[in-house]
Amino acid sequence: MQEAVTLLAAASDQQGPGDTLRIVLLVSIVGAALLAWFLLRGYRDNDHKD
């Protein structure tokens, strides 16, 4: 039992790319949504001006 606790404690000290990957994915999704909104915003008014 003591060995399992020691292994879990050692594994919890090693932080992988989890937080960094989560931040990169969040920023990418928000950036893609803003880019899509910005690009589609220009096409919305052009259809009715002809």
Residue, then its C-alpha position, 0 to 999 in steps of 0.5 A: m500500500q505504501e508503494a502505491v501511495t509513493l507512485l501516485a505522489a510521484a506521478s502527481d508531481q509530473q505535470g504533463p502538457g495538460d494545462t498548456l494543451r487545454i489553453v492552446l485548444l481554448v484559444s484556438i477555438v475562440g480565435a476560430a470563432l472570432l475569425a469566422w464571425f469577422l469574415l461572415r460579417g462582411y458578407r451579411d450586408n452585401d447581399h441586400k445592397d444589389 
